[in-house]
Amino acid sequence: MSETETQALFSLLSQSKDVYPPAVEAIRGVVADGLDRHLCRINALAFAARHQLDEERTIATFLHAAQVGIFDISWNVLCPGCGGVLDSNATLKTMQKDCYVCALCADNYSATLDEMVEVTFTISPRVRKIAAHNPHELPMPEYFRQIYWGSGVDLPEENFEAQVEGFVLEDVELAPGEKAVLSLQLPAEFIIVFEPVTHNAQFLDIKGEATRERQNLALVFDKEHTQNQSIEMHPGPLRIALENRTDTRVLPTVCIAGDVLHELLGKRRPFLTAKRLLTNQTFRDLYRTDTLDVDQRLKITSLTFLFTDLRASTELYERVGDLVAFDLVRAHFQVLHEIVAAEAGAVVKTIGDAVMATFPTPDRAVAAALRMRDAMQVMNENSGREDLILKIGVHTGPCIAVTMNERQDYFGQTVNIASRVQGLATSQAIFATGEVVGDAKAAGLLVAKDLKPVSHSAALKGIEREIPVYSIP
């Protein structure tokens, strides 16, 4: 793509709704002058921190940039242990496995959208060609940095290759069908022969008396088998026969699983999770019908739901007339949408005069609820009447992300409880469950505002177990 065409895309981006001009300029600068690796699987949160930008507005800008064609979005399933990318998808729709196996950690995981799925942004090859667009041409250290490890592993910018050399004994590149032999001296350490392309791992427990007799090991790399059993060997000479039976290049790497490797992988940083993106208003607006397949059921360990409803809205229409009431209700919806988006949430749907919204954490939902109550009071003061009486309920817990009525939605008992809690509210009340007010950040927010939740004894319809419920004065 020519420079003129690229500038046209950035001009289009600048005209998009909700974009953040400082983020646009930061992105423009990196696209023009950044290193290739800085444009591969960009961690939007780390990008915002590095450039001292507002997180939410930076996420929105990256989403708009992807929408106009500057970036490609990737949904990567991560190993919670080593932080490696176990699977990469262009959309959530193609994430269909029930279980993901990490050969390096010798463990398997059921993917959740909380901390196991990251969302990253890679520059489109139409805008700028980078080395990672052809990952099988990357040297071994850069393949690990840009392709294997997720954006939550905080790898060093400087001296990365030197640190890799600190735990790698030997490595070799094998073309499809190629064979090779590695000869090395085994130290008395735990050794992993790891191949990051096929996710093959062979564990070698090196212990006991040292030997001068050569030991032998044969490893075949294909896409059907993953070795992860452990073999005991003695310190001393080892001959490894390697064979690549795949149709792509492989990178067998003999690693010492010791302090150097663990220290490198132990440095973590926040990253944009699938959960956070699904509850982002800009994402829902831009990708409304292209999120989940109709048969998918994706688990979220913890999501916070906020329900609102206007009390006595029927009487409002009767009292002020349909036209005035409609304008008031529409204005209240607009205010609620703005507050939800400002607190990193998203409106899932409106039902009559009610709103269902989601937030990544309880404190953001509580902050939104308090702002909503204040906003309704201001609107009532401006009109000189108590027309808008908002009832609010908040609950947090596990749920399932689904597609219903051609729209991304949520299902589960957490959703039901949040709705029932809202039904308890009267007047300008905020009702929240014990899980919400017991959250450390939410509790801190209430203390800072000198608000003390009041415990209520109430049975929730259809909910057998007792749910502690509190009103926030």
Solvent accessible surface area in square Angstrom, and as a share of the most:
residue,aa,sasa,rsa
1,M,84,0.38
2,S,58,0.37
3,E,138,0.62
4,T,107,0.62
5,E,89,0.40
6,T,16,0.09
7,Q,77,0.34
8,A,59,0.46
9,L,23,0.11
10,F,1,0.00
11,S,53,0.34
12,L,93,0.46
13,L,0,0.00
14,S,56,0.36
15,Q,138,0.61
16,S,27,0.17
17,K,157,0.67
18,D,81,0.42
19,V,18,0.11
20,Y,27,0.10
21,P,83,0.52
22,P,64,0.40
23,A,0,0.00
24,V,3,0.02
25,E,96,0.43
26,A,17,0.13
27,I,1,0.01
28,R,63,0.23
29,G,35,0.34
30,V,19,0.11
31,V,11,0.06
32,A,71,0.55
33,D,126,0.66
34,G,16,0.15
35,L,94,0.47
36,D,47,0.24
37,R,58,0.21
38,H,54,0.24
39,L,0,0.00
40,C,13,0.08
41,R,38,0.14
42,I,9,0.05
43,N,7,0.04
44,A,1,0.00
45,L,9,0.05
46,A,16,0.12
47,F,3,0.01
48,A,1,0.00
49,A,77,0.60
50,R,133,0.49
51,H,65,0.29
52,Q,168,0.74
53,L,26,0.13
54,D,65,0.34
55,E,69,0.31
56,E,28,0.13
57,R,118,0.43
58,T,0,0.00
59,I,1,0.00
60,A,7,0.06
61,T,0,0.00
62,F,0,0.00
63,L,0,0.00
64,H,16,0.07
65,A,0,0.00
66,A,16,0.12
67,Q,94,0.42
68,V,29,0.16
69,G,20,0.19
70,I,0,0.00
71,F,5,0.02
72,D,74,0.38
73,I,25,0.13
74,S,17,0.11
75,W,11,0.04
76,N,0,0.00
77,V,0,0.00
78,L,8,0.04
79,C,1,0.01
80,P,71,0.44
81,G,41,0.39
82,C,8,0.05
83,G,5,0.05
84,G,0,0.00
85,V,10,0.06
86,L,24,0.12
87,D,38,0.20
88,S,55,0.36
89,N,14,0.07
90,A,78,0.60
91,T,40,0.23
92,L,1,0.01
93,K,63,0.27
94,T,83,0.48
95,M,5,0.02
96,Q,107,0.48
97,K,125,0.53
98,D,126,0.66
99,C,62,0.37
100,Y,5,0.02
101,V,82,0.47
102,C,0,0.00
103,A,2,0.02
104,L,23,0.11
105,C,47,0.28
106,A,56,0.43
107,D,69,0.36
108,N,87,0.45
109,Y,42,0.16
110,S,61,0.40
111,A,13,0.10
112,T,32,0.18
113,L,0,0.00
114,D,15,0.08
115,E,113,0.51
116,M,15,0.07
117,V,0,0.00
118,E,1,0.00
119,V,1,0.01
120,T,1,0.00
121,F,0,0.00
122,T,21,0.12
123,I,0,0.00
124,S,7,0.05
125,P,53,0.33
126,R,138,0.50
127,V,14,0.08
128,R,57,0.21
129,K,152,0.64
130,I,8,0.04
131,A,45,0.35
132,A,11,0.08
133,H,49,0.22
134,N,84,0.43
135,P,38,0.24
136,H,69,0.31
137,E,139,0.62
138,L,6,0.03
139,P,77,0.48
140,M,19,0.09
141,P,21,0.13
142,E,23,0.11
143,Y,14,0.05
144,F,14,0.06
145,R,35,0.13
146,Q,14,0.06
147,I,29,0.15
148,Y,4,0.02
149,W,9,0.03
150,G,5,0.05
151,S,10,0.06
152,G,5,0.05
153,V,4,0.02
154,D,57,0.30
155,L,26,0.13
156,P,33,0.21
157,E,91,0.41
158,E,128,0.58
159,N,111,0.57
160,F,4,0.02
161,E,93,0.42
162,A,61,0.47
163,Q,67,0.30
164,V,4,0.02
165,E,126,0.56
166,G,42,0.41
167,F,10,0.04
168,V,22,0.13
169,L,60,0.30
170,E,64,0.29
171,D,63,0.33
172,V,34,0.19
173,E,100,0.45
174,L,1,0.00
175,A,47,0.37
176,P,72,0.45
177,G,55,0.53
178,E,75,0.34
179,K,137,0.58
180,A,24,0.19
181,V,74,0.43
182,L,19,0.09
183,S,82,0.53
184,L,18,0.09
185,Q,123,0.55
186,L,6,0.03
187,P,43,0.27
188,A,72,0.56
189,E,75,0.34
190,F,78,0.32
191,I,0,0.00
192,I,11,0.06
193,V,2,0.01
194,F,3,0.01
195,E,0,0.00
196,P,2,0.01
197,V,32,0.18
198,T,18,0.11
199,H,36,0.16
200,N,0,0.00
201,A,1,0.01
202,Q,4,0.02
203,F,15,0.06
204,L,0,0.00
205,D,36,0.19
206,I,5,0.03
207,K,98,0.42
208,G,59,0.57
209,E,145,0.65
210,A,79,0.62
211,T,38,0.22
212,R,236,0.86
213,E,134,0.60
214,R,140,0.51
215,Q,32,0.14
216,N,90,0.46
217,L,20,0.10
218,A,77,0.60
219,L,5,0.02
220,V,44,0.25
221,F,2,0.01
222,D,24,0.12
223,K,130,0.55
224,E,143,0.64
225,H,121,0.54
226,T,72,0.42
227,Q,39,0.17
228,N,57,0.29
229,Q,101,0.45
230,S,69,0.44
231,I,58,0.30
232,E,120,0.54
233,M,19,0.09
234,H,87,0.39
235,P,16,0.10
236,G,8,0.08
237,P,28,0.18
238,L,2,0.01
239,R,80,0.29
240,I,0,0.00
241,A,33,0.26
242,L,3,0.02
243,E,36,0.16
244,N,0,0.00
245,R,149,0.55
246,T,13,0.07
247,D,109,0.56
248,T,33,0.19
249,R,18,0.07
250,V,0,0.00
251,L,4,0.02
252,P,0,0.00
253,T,1,0.00
254,V,0,0.00
255,C,9,0.05
256,I,33,0.17
257,A,20,0.16
258,G,17,0.16
259,D,123,0.64
260,V,69,0.40
261,L,11,0.06
262,H,109,0.49
263,E,113,0.51
264,L,6,0.03
265,L,16,0.08
266,G,56,0.54
267,K,108,0.46
268,R,106,0.39
269,R,77,0.28
270,P,98,0.61
271,F,31,0.13
272,L,1,0.01
273,T,11,0.07
274,A,0,0.00
275,K,25,0.11
276,R,43,0.16
277,L,0,0.00
278,L,0,0.00
279,T,0,0.00
280,N,10,0.05
281,Q,24,0.11
282,T,17,0.10
283,F,4,0.02
284,R,14,0.05
285,D,69,0.36
286,L,46,0.23
287,Y,39,0.15
288,R,123,0.45
289,T,102,0.59
290,D,67,0.35
291,T,6,0.04
292,L,8,0.04
293,D,49,0.26
294,V,97,0.56
295,D,111,0.57
296,Q,7,0.03
297,R,138,0.50
298,L,19,0.09
299,K,112,0.47
300,I,2,0.01
301,T,83,0.48
302,S,44,0.29
303,L,1,0.00
304,T,0,0.00
305,F,0,0.00
306,L,0,0.00
307,F,19,0.08
308,T,1,0.00
309,D,41,0.21
310,L,8,0.04
311,R,105,0.38
312,A,46,0.36
313,S,21,0.14
314,T,107,0.62
315,E,95,0.42
316,L,2,0.01
317,Y,65,0.25
318,E,150,0.67
319,R,130,0.48
320,V,32,0.18
321,G,31,0.30
322,D,102,0.53
323,L,136,0.68
324,V,69,0.40
325,A,0,0.00
326,F,105,0.44
327,D,62,0.32
328,L,28,0.14
329,V,7,0.04
330,R,140,0.51
331,A,40,0.31
332,H,0,0.00
333,F,38,0.16
334,Q,102,0.45
335,V,36,0.21
336,L,0,0.00
337,H,59,0.26
338,E,97,0.43
339,I,12,0.06
340,V,0,0.00
341,A,42,0.33
342,A,53,0.41
343,E,21,0.09
344,A,3,0.03
345,G,0,0.00
346,A,0,0.00
347,V,11,0.06
348,V,4,0.02
349,K,45,0.19
350,T,62,0.36
351,I,101,0.51
352,G,67,0.64
353,D,25,0.13
354,A,19,0.15
355,V,1,0.01
356,M,3,0.01
357,A,0,0.00
358,T,0,0.00
359,F,0,0.00
360,P,17,0.11
361,T,54,0.31
362,P,15,0.10
363,D,24,0.12
364,R,69,0.25
365,A,0,0.00
366,V,0,0.00
367,A,17,0.13
368,A,0,0.00
369,A,0,0.00
370,L,9,0.05
371,R,104,0.38
372,M,0,0.00
373,R,27,0.10
374,D,79,0.41
375,A,21,0.16
376,M,0,0.00
377,Q,79,0.35
378,V,77,0.44
379,M,34,0.15
380,N,5,0.03
381,E,133,0.60
382,N,123,0.63
383,S,43,0.28
384,G,66,0.64
385,R,108,0.39
386,E,120,0.54
387,D,7,0.03
388,L,1,0.01
389,I,18,0.09
390,L,2,0.01
391,K,34,0.15
392,I,1,0.01
393,G,0,0.00
394,V,0,0.00
395,H,4,0.02
396,T,13,0.08
397,G,11,0.11
398,P,91,0.57
399,C,8,0.05
400,I,56,0.28
401,A,0,0.00
402,V,7,0.04
403,T,26,0.15
404,M,89,0.40
405,N,131,0.67
406,E,147,0.66
407,R,71,0.26
408,Q,8,0.03
409,D,6,0.03
410,Y,8,0.03
411,F,128,0.53
412,G,18,0.17
413,Q,87,0.39
414,T,7,0.04
415,V,17,0.10
416,N,65,0.33
417,I,1,0.00
418,A,0,0.00
419,S,38,0.25
420,R,91,0.33
421,V,0,0.00
422,Q,19,0.08
423,G,49,0.47
424,L,51,0.25
425,A,2,0.01
426,T,90,0.52
427,S,57,0.37
428,Q,33,0.14
429,A,19,0.14
430,I,1,0.00
431,F,17,0.07
432,A,0,0.00
433,T,0,0.00
434,G,18,0.18
435,E,75,0.34
436,V,0,0.00
437,V,19,0.11
438,G,61,0.58
439,D,41,0.21
440,A,86,0.66
441,K,147,0.62
442,A,0,0.00
443,A,35,0.27
444,G,39,0.37
445,L,42,0.21
446,L,4,0.02
447,V,116,0.67
448,A,86,0.67
449,K,108,0.46
450,D,116,0.60
451,L,37,0.18
452,K,155,0.66
453,P,48,0.30
454,V,80,0.46
455,S,79,0.51
456,H,72,0.32
457,S,123,0.79
458,A,39,0.30
459,A,99,0.77
460,L,11,0.06
461,K,162,0.69
462,G,68,0.65
463,I,19,0.10
464,E,179,0.80
465,R,137,0.50
466,E,159,0.71
467,I,8,0.04
468,P,70,0.44
469,V,0,0.00
470,Y,58,0.22
471,S,17,0.11
472,I,3,0.01
473,P,82,0.52
